[in-house]
Amino acid sequence: MVTLGIQLDQVTSAPPLEVPKLACNIADVSVSPWPDKSYNISQLKCEDIMANMPGPPPEYDNVLRYTVSMILILVPLLTVFGNCVVILAVITHRKLRTPTNAFVVSLAVADMCVALFVMPFSIYQQFTNKVWLLGEVLCKLSSSLDVMMCTVSIFHLSCLAIDRYLAICRPFLHERLTFRWVGVMLALCWLTPIFISFIPIFNEWNHIGIEDIITCAFPADDNACAFIVNIPFAIIGSLIAFYIPVAFMAVCNVKIYMAAIKQAHQIRTLEAAGNHYHFSHCKRKSKFKQESKAAKTLGIIMGCFSVCWFPFFIMNVIDPLIGYSIAYIPWQIALWLGYINSLMNPLLYYYFNRNFYNAFRRLLSCKVCKGVRDYEEDALTTTTQMSE
């Protein structure tokens, strides 16, 4: 199972070694997580290290193991389906083709990548009882993709927070947000996470200082793939991938909320002065209402993301600080709670965004296939907004 923290209890400790009777009863042994590497460490030191570790993960019988694996397979399947609907809705419905929704489409692609390239490796280890037979390169690749896709998702949410902040607090700047600028921001969302995923993991920077723990916990014949991180990597990675973006989004949402209250007060003042039917006032009120609803939807999406990933990142920082003693089952629950967030976003769009709701209904009822035109959708959306 790929995680951002250590899961030393995913595999059993190294079997007792035959130790020749030497002074102090210490013998040098050479074991490693992968056959092409060698670390020398004494058996006595290994026993001392492993004494502080949690016990091995539970060994499930085949029926339970296969049942859990089949249930977990539903998560990536539903995730791919839901995010495909999001992408198709934006592509096929003119009302949704906006610079803001370019972030939504890119986020949907990131969620699909989690379902296609990250979840299957986790399900594979559940299916094989944590045995990894795919080699070192694929182990590092799966860990890198896991770290990268989580970071890509939260960077997209940060960009959406910037977009909503500009729309509510700096509307004139928001009008200048073209697809070109959106493309630059999306490129940064996808490329920046490489520097905290593929580069450090393939160079094993996350192993610096904990080589003895890795050697003792994951001997070569155990066929294990557990992503282990030292304290600096855990703290820096968690700050970049979660804590700083969440704090940034919280600040944006507070500013949006304060600006929304101020603008709502201004609108009520104008209405009280008898400007109900002034064209510019009506236009401003409609625009403000639309942007406020979009900001509310984004706030709900950000809140769900934070709740889903918060347990994982708390354990990711704490585990190295307490000697890697968090057990297997809490790691699994926290990890899959984070994965499920990729499934939730399409549902949130459906329930909290009227334009996506209408687009989803048309797609799922195959009205698009029957040639319903975009202007019909525009008329339906306009009528709905006026009735609200």
N, C-alpha and C positions, 0 to 999 in steps of 0.2 A: 504494500500500500504506500502510495506516495504521500508524504506529508512534509510540511515545512519544519517540523520538529522531529525529535528522535523518537523512535518506537523500538527501543531495545528489547521490549518484551515480545516483539513479533517472532522472534526466533528463539530456540532454546540455547542455553549456554553451551559452551564447548564441552564435550565429554571429558571425563577425567583422563589424564595422560599417564602413561607408565613412567614413573620418575625413578631414576637410578639413585641409590643411596649415596648422596654426596653431602658435603658439609652444608649445614643449615637446610638440607632437604630441598634445595632449589635446583631446577634444571631449566636451561634455556630451551624454549620451543619457538618454532616459527610458524605462524598462522597468518592468514590474511583474508580480507573479504573477497578477493579475486585472485585467481591462480598466478597471475603474472607479477604479483607484488609480494614483498616479504618484510615482516616486521618481527624483530626479536624481542621477546618479553618472557619473563619467568612465569611459571605456572602459579607460584605462590602469589605473585602480584595480580594475575588474572583472577584468582579466587577471591582476593581482597576486593578487587573492583566489582566483580559480579555479586558479591555479598550484599551490596547496597542497591542492587537493581530489583525491579519488580519481578514476580514470577513469570513463567512463560505464558503466552496467550492460551486461552482455552482451546482444546482440541474437539471440534464438533464432529459428529458422525456424518456420514455421507449424505443422508437424507436431509438433515438440517442445513448442511453446507450448500447443497445444490438448491434447496428451496430459497435460502437467503440470496444466493447468486441470481436466481431467476427473478426474484422481486427487484433486486437492484438494477437488473437490465432494463426494467421499465423506466427508470429515471432518465438515462441518456436518450432512450427512444422518444419519450414525451418531450424532452428538452429540445431535441432536433426538430420535432414536428412543430412545437409552439414557436420557436424562433424562425423557422421557415415561413410560417404564416405572417410573422411580423415583417420579414423582408419582402415577401410578396405583396403585402398590404401597401407598403411604401412605394414599391415599384409600379403597381398597377392602379394606384389611386392618386390622382393629381393633387388633391387636397393635402396629402401627406408628404409631397415632395418639397420639403423645406430644408434649409441648412441645419436646423435643429435636429430633424429626423435623420440626417446623415449620421449623427452620433448614435442614434437609436439603432440604425441598421448595422453600424460597425460593432456596437455592443452585442447585438444579436449574433453576429458572426463569431465574436469572442466566446459567447455562451455555447454556441454550437461546437467550437473547438474544444471546450471543456468536455462536452458530451462525447465527442468523437475521438479525442486523443488523450484525455486524462482519465475519465471514468472507466474506460475499458481496462486499463492497467490495474486499477483498484479492484474491479470485479474479478479480474484474472487471479489476483492473489487470494481473494476470498474463495474462489472456486478450487484453487490448488492448495488450500490450507497454508497460505503464506509462503509457499515454495516458489522461487523465482528461477526459471530455466531459460530466460531470454537473453542472458549475457549482460556484461557491464555497461556496454554502450546504450542499450535500450533502457537499462535501469536509470542511468544519468539523464537520458532523453526524457523519460517519463517524469522524473523529478523536476527537470528544467521547465517542461511544459506546464506542470502544475503551478510552479511559482510564477511563471510568466503570465499565464492566463488569468490568474487571480489579480495580479497587478494591472494587467490590461483592463480588466473590468472596472476596477476602482478608479483608474485614470480616466476612463470614459465618463464615469459618473461625476468626476471632478470637472470635466469639460462641460457636461450638461449643467452643472451648478453655475459655472461661469456664464453660460448662455442665458440661464434664467435670471441671474443677477443683472446682466446687461439689459435684458428685456424689461425688467421691472424698475431698476434703479438708474440705468443709463440707456434709455430707449434710442437716442440718436446714435450712440456707438453701436447698438445692436443692429440698426439698419445697415451698417457698413460690414456686418459679418457675412461675407460672401462665401461661396463654396470653396474658393481658393484658400481663404483663411481656415476654413473648416478642415480642408485637406492637410494643411500644415499641422494643425492640432492633432488630427488623427494619426499622422505619421509619428508624431512624438509619443502618442499613446501606445503605439505598437512597437516602436524601436527602443524607447528608454528602458522598458522592463528587461530587455536582453542583458543589461549590465548588472542586474541582481539575480539573474537566473542562469542562462547558459554559460556565460563567461566564468563566474565563480564556481559553479557546480562542476563543470568539466575540468577546471583547473584545481578542484578539490580544496579551495580556500576555506570551505566550511568544515574541513577536517583538521585544520591547523590547531594543534594543542590538545586534540582528543584522540590521537592515533592509538594510544594504548586501549582506550575504551572500544574503539572500532575493532581492533585486533582481537580482543577478548570476546566481544559480543557476537562477532560475525566471522567465524572461521570459514575458510574457503569451501569446506564440504557441506556447509549449511544451506547453500543456494538461497541466500536472502537478499532482498532489495529494500533497505530501509534508509530513508533520507535523514542523515544525522547532521546536526549543525552545532557549531561551537557558540559560545556566548556572544561574541561580537557579531557574528553573522545573524544570529537570532534577533538581536536587538536592532541592528541597522536595517536588516531586511524587513522586519515587522514595522519599523517606523516609516520606511519608504512605501511599503506595499499596503499599509492599513492605517496606522495611527495618524500620521500627518495628513493624508488625504481626507480621512474622516473629520479631523479637526477643521480642515479647510472648508469642507462642505457644510459643517455646522455653522461656521462663521457666515458663509454665504447665505444660508437659510435664515439666520437671524437678521441679517441686513435686508433680505427680501421681505421678511415678515414686517419689519419696521417700516420699510418703504411702502408696503401694501396698506398698512394702517394709515399712513400719512396721506396717500393718494385717495383712499376711500373717504377720509375726512374732507379732503378738498372737493371731491365729487358731491358729497352731501351738502357742503357749503354752497356750491353752485346751484344745486337743485333747490335749496331753500331760498336762494335769491331769485328764483323764477326762471332759470335758464334750462328748463327741462327739454325744450324742443330745439335748442340751438344745435345746428348740425355738427359743429366741431366738438361740442360737449358730448353729444350722443356717440360720436365716433370714438372719442377718447374713453368713454365709459365702456363701450363694447370691447375695445382693445384691452383695457385694463382687466376686464372680467375674463377674457380669454387667456391672457398671460398669467393671471392669478391661478386659474384652474390648472394650467400646465405646471406652474411652480408647485402647486399642491401635490399633483401626481408625482413629480420628481422627488419631492420630500418623502413621500410614502415609499418610493423605490429605494431611495438612499437609506431610509430607516430599516427596511427589510434586509438590505445588504449588510448593514452594520450588525443587526441582530444575528443574522445567519453566520457571519464570520467572526464575531467577537469572541465566542468561547474558544475557537481554534487559536486565534492570535494571543489570547491570554495564556493558554497552555504553551504556545510556542516560545514565549519569553520566559515563563516560569520554569519549564522543564529543565533547561540547562542549568538554571540557578540552583535547583534542588537536587542535582545529581542524576537527572534523567530517570526519575522514579514514577512518572505518571504511567498508569497501566494501559493496556491495549484497548479495552472497550471504550473508555472515555475519548481516546484519540479517534476511534472509528466514528463515534457519534458526532463529535465536533467536525470531523472532516466531511462526512456526508451531509451534515446540516449546511455546510458551506457550498457543497456541490449543488444541493437542491435549490439554492438561490438562482442558479442559471435557468431553472425550470419556472421560477416564480415570475420573472419579469414579463413574459407575454400575458400571463393572467392579470397582472397589475395594469398593463396597458388596456386590456379588454374591459376591466371593471371601472377604471377611473379616467379614461380618455374617450370622449364621445366620438371623435374622428376614427380612432382605432376600433372602437366598438362597431361602428357602422361598416368599416372596411372588413373586419373579421367576419361579420355576419354575411356579407356579400360573398366573400371568398368561400366560406364553409357551406354556403347554400348554392354555390356554383353559378351565381348570377353573372359573374364576370364572364364565364364561358358562354353565356347567352347573349353577350354583347351589350350589356347595360353601360351607358356612357358616363363619363366623369361628370358631366354637367348635372345629371340626375342626382348623383351623390352630393354635389355641391348644394343643390336645392334642398335636399333632405337635411343636410347639416345646418344650413341657414335657418330653415324652418324650426328645427329642434332648438337651436340657440335662441331664436326669438321667443319661442314658447317658454324657455327657461327664464 
